[in-house]
């Protein structure tokens, strides 16, 4: 799936949710595994967490008018970009980013294979496109955030394990060194040792292998990271926030 750059003017159905000021923007992408291994309680937990997080975003004065949220899923629909609660058709010119104060969580279903490589490529591409759009509009932005979440190994379209993800590593390494975005790679559920190694290669600074499906804590961590980004925090603050998340501590003290 390829996302083309859109003109800065939003489609009429979204014209009323543009930001009302020139606030500095913070693009945030959730890149979520919705493959068949997530069926049952895991996908329900993810949907519940997304609904709760959406309410928290709306109530957070600091984030609601600066953060822009896009969702990318990989599973039964292949790789899909969502604009809020609605999946975008392939090759659409519309941007998937929605202002946090207007974001509505999609209802996700679990099926299909784990096209992690293609999903992460799309997440990186839509971030680059959004940054270009903001620059063209004379608007500033904070360092974007991408959060990859999976419970399995990357596969091809037939469900077979693939090493295609390795082609991403040089670009991801260069981009993160250049501070183009901050990438989090989170393994949940019964992700294997091999799966953990994939995440470490993709995001050496911010990767985790967690028991269970702590999606609520994960999304709260992303909010804490966004708040820290807005304050211009140093790297040590993000490291502390992430360390708290990895140990699943309930507080996000920075």
C-alpha positions as CSV (number, residue, x, y, z in Angstrom):
1,X,0.0,0.0,0.0
2,X,1.3,3.4,-0.9
3,X,0.2,6.7,0.7
4,X,0.6,9.7,-1.6
5,X,1.0,13.2,-0.2
6,X,-2.3,15.1,0.2
7,X,-2.9,18.8,-0.3
8,X,-3.0,20.7,2.9
9,X,-6.8,21.3,2.7
10,X,-8.6,18.4,4.3
11,X,-11.6,16.6,2.7
12,X,-14.9,18.3,3.5
13,X,-15.8,15.6,6.0
14,X,-12.8,16.5,8.1
15,X,-12.7,20.2,7.5
16,X,-14.1,20.9,11.0
17,X,-11.4,19.1,12.9
18,X,-8.4,21.1,11.7
19,X,-6.4,22.7,14.5
20,X,-7.7,26.1,15.3
21,X,-4.2,27.6,15.9
22,X,-0.6,27.3,14.7
23,X,0.4,25.0,17.6
24,X,3.5,23.0,17.0
25,X,2.4,19.5,15.9
26,X,3.5,16.1,17.1
27,X,2.8,13.3,14.7
28,X,2.2,9.9,16.5
29,X,1.8,6.6,14.7
30,X,0.5,3.4,16.3
31,X,1.7,0.5,14.2
32,X,-0.4,-2.4,15.5
33,X,-0.3,-6.2,14.9
34,X,-3.8,-7.5,14.2
35,X,-2.9,-10.9,12.9
36,X,-4.7,-14.1,13.8
37,X,-2.6,-14.7,16.9
38,X,-4.1,-11.6,18.4
39,X,-7.7,-13.1,18.3
40,X,-9.8,-13.3,21.4
41,X,-8.8,-11.5,24.6
42,X,-5.7,-9.8,23.2
43,X,-7.6,-7.9,20.5
44,X,-10.3,-7.1,22.9
45,X,-7.7,-5.7,25.4
46,X,-6.3,-3.6,22.6
47,X,-9.6,-2.2,21.6
48,X,-10.5,-1.4,25.2
49,X,-7.2,0.3,25.7
50,X,-7.6,2.4,22.6
51,X,-11.0,3.6,23.7
52,X,-9.7,4.6,27.1
53,X,-6.6,6.3,25.7
54,X,-8.8,8.3,23.3
55,X,-10.8,9.7,26.2
56,X,-7.6,10.6,28.0
57,X,-6.2,12.4,24.9
58,X,-9.4,14.4,24.6
59,X,-9.1,15.5,28.2
60,X,-5.4,16.3,28.1
61,X,-5.1,20.0,27.3
62,X,-1.4,19.8,26.5
63,X,-1.7,16.9,24.0
64,X,-5.2,17.4,22.5
65,X,-4.3,20.4,20.4
66,X,-0.8,19.4,19.3
67,X,-0.6,15.6,18.9
68,X,-1.8,14.1,15.6
69,X,-2.6,10.4,15.6
70,X,-2.5,7.9,12.8
71,X,-3.0,4.1,13.0
72,X,-1.4,1.5,10.8
73,X,-2.5,-2.2,11.2
74,X,-1.1,-5.4,9.8
75,X,-3.3,-8.5,9.8
76,X,-6.4,-9.7,8.0
77,X,-6.8,-6.6,5.9
78,X,-3.1,-6.7,4.9
79,X,-1.4,-3.5,5.8
80,X,-4.0,-0.8,6.4
81,X,-3.8,2.9,7.4
82,X,-6.7,4.3,9.4
83,X,-7.9,7.8,9.7
84,X,-9.4,7.6,13.1
85,X,-12.1,5.0,13.1
86,X,-12.2,4.6,9.4
87,X,-9.8,2.5,7.2
88,X,-8.4,4.4,4.3
89,X,-8.7,2.8,0.8
90,X,-5.4,1.8,-0.8
91,X,-3.7,4.5,-2.8
92,X,-5.8,7.2,-1.2
93,X,-4.4,10.7,-1.2
94,X,-5.8,11.5,2.2
95,X,-3.5,11.7,5.2
96,X,-4.3,9.3,8.0
97,X,-3.4,11.8,10.7
98,X,-6.2,13.1,12.9
99,X,-5.8,15.9,15.6
100,X,-5.9,14.2,19.0
101,X,-8.9,16.2,20.2
102,X,-10.9,14.7,17.3
103,X,-9.4,11.2,17.2
104,X,-11.8,8.3,17.5
105,X,-10.4,4.8,18.0
106,X,-10.9,2.2,15.4
107,X,-12.5,-1.1,16.3
108,X,-9.9,-3.7,15.3
109,X,-10.4,-7.4,14.4
110,X,-7.7,-10.1,14.4
111,X,-7.0,-12.2,11.4
112,X,-4.4,-12.9,8.8
113,X,-0.6,-12.8,8.8
114,X,2.1,-10.6,10.3
115,X,3.2,-8.2,7.6
116,X,5.4,-6.3,10.0
117,X,8.0,-5.2,7.5
118,X,5.5,-3.5,5.1
119,X,3.6,-1.9,8.0
120,X,6.6,-0.3,9.5
121,X,7.7,0.9,6.0
122,X,4.3,2.5,5.7
123,X,4.5,4.1,9.2
124,X,7.9,5.7,8.3
125,X,6.6,6.9,5.0
126,X,3.4,8.6,6.3
127,X,5.6,10.3,9.0
128,X,7.9,11.7,6.3
129,X,4.9,12.8,4.2
130,X,3.3,14.5,7.2
131,X,6.5,16.4,8.0
132,X,6.7,17.6,4.4
133,X,3.1,18.8,4.6
134,X,3.7,20.7,7.8
135,X,6.8,22.4,6.4
136,X,4.9,23.3,3.3
137,X,2.2,24.9,5.5
138,X,4.8,26.9,7.5
139,X,4.1,24.9,10.6
140,X,6.6,23.5,13.0
141,X,6.6,20.0,14.6
142,X,8.1,18.0,17.4
143,X,10.0,14.8,16.8
144,X,7.4,12.3,15.6
145,X,6.8,9.0,17.5
146,X,6.2,5.6,16.0
147,X,5.1,2.7,18.2
148,X,5.3,-0.8,16.7
149,X,3.5,-3.5,18.7
150,X,3.5,-7.2,17.8
151,X,3.2,-10.6,19.4
152,X,4.9,-12.6,16.7
153,X,7.6,-12.9,14.0
154,X,7.4,-11.0,10.7
155,X,5.9,-13.1,7.9
156,X,5.3,-12.8,4.2
157,X,1.9,-12.9,2.6
158,X,1.7,-16.6,2.9
159,X,2.4,-16.6,6.7
160,X,5.9,-17.8,6.4
161,X,8.7,-16.4,8.5
162,X,10.7,-13.8,6.5
163,X,14.0,-11.9,6.9
164,X,12.7,-9.1,4.7
165,X,12.6,-6.9,7.9
166,X,16.4,-6.7,7.7
167,X,16.2,-4.3,4.8
168,X,14.7,-1.7,7.2
169,X,17.6,-1.7,9.7
170,X,20.0,0.6,7.8
171,X,17.3,3.2,7.2
172,X,15.9,3.0,10.7
173,X,19.3,3.3,12.2
174,X,20.2,6.4,10.1
175,X,16.8,8.0,10.7
176,X,16.9,7.6,14.4
177,X,20.5,8.8,14.5
178,X,19.3,11.9,12.6
179,X,16.4,12.3,15.1
180,X,13.8,12.1,12.4
181,X,11.5,10.2,14.7
182,X,11.5,8.2,17.9
183,X,10.8,4.5,17.3
184,X,9.4,2.2,20.0
185,X,9.2,-1.6,19.3
186,X,7.2,-3.6,21.8
187,X,6.7,-7.4,21.9
188,X,3.7,-8.7,23.8
189,X,2.1,-12.0,24.6
190,X,4.1,-15.0,23.8
191,X,6.6,-13.4,21.4
192,X,9.6,-15.6,21.0
193,X,13.3,-15.0,21.6
194,X,13.7,-14.6,17.9
195,X,10.9,-12.0,17.8
196,X,12.6,-10.1,20.6
197,X,15.8,-10.0,18.6
198,X,14.0,-8.5,15.6
199,X,12.6,-5.7,17.8
200,X,16.1,-5.0,19.3
201,X,17.5,-4.7,15.8
202,X,14.7,-2.3,14.7
203,X,14.7,-0.1,17.7
204,X,17.9,-0.6,19.7
205,X,17.2,2.2,22.2
206,X,13.5,1.6,22.9
207,X,12.5,-2.1,22.7
208,X,10.7,-4.3,25.2
209,X,9.4,-7.8,25.6
210,X,6.5,-7.8,27.9
211,X,4.3,-10.6,29.5
212,X,0.7,-10.4,28.7
213,X,-0.9,-7.5,26.8
214,X,-0.5,-4.3,28.8
215,X,-1.8,-2.0,26.1
216,X,-3.3,0.5,28.5
217,X,0.1,1.1,30.1
218,X,1.8,1.2,26.6
219,X,-0.5,4.0,25.4
220,X,-0.1,5.9,28.6
221,X,3.7,5.6,28.1
222,X,3.3,7.1,24.6
223,X,1.4,10.0,26.1
224,X,4.1,10.6,28.7
225,X,6.7,10.5,25.9
226,X,4.7,13.0,23.9
227,X,4.5,15.3,26.9
228,X,8.2,15.1,27.4
229,X,8.8,15.8,23.8
230,X,6.7,19.0,24.1
231,X,8.9,20.1,27.1
232,X,12.1,19.6,25.1
233,X,13.2,16.9,27.5
234,X,16.7,15.3,27.2
235,X,17.3,11.7,26.2
236,X,17.6,10.7,29.8
237,X,14.0,11.6,30.4
238,X,12.7,9.3,27.6
239,X,15.0,6.6,28.9
240,X,13.5,6.9,32.4
241,X,9.9,6.9,31.0
242,X,10.6,3.8,29.0
243,X,12.3,2.0,31.9
244,X,9.2,2.6,34.0
245,X,7.1,1.2,31.3
246,X,9.3,-1.9,30.9
247,X,8.9,-2.7,34.5
248,X,5.2,-1.9,34.2
249,X,5.2,0.6,37.0
250,X,2.0,2.6,37.2
251,X,3.4,6.1,37.5
252,X,5.0,8.2,34.8
253,X,7.3,10.5,36.8
254,X,9.7,12.5,34.8
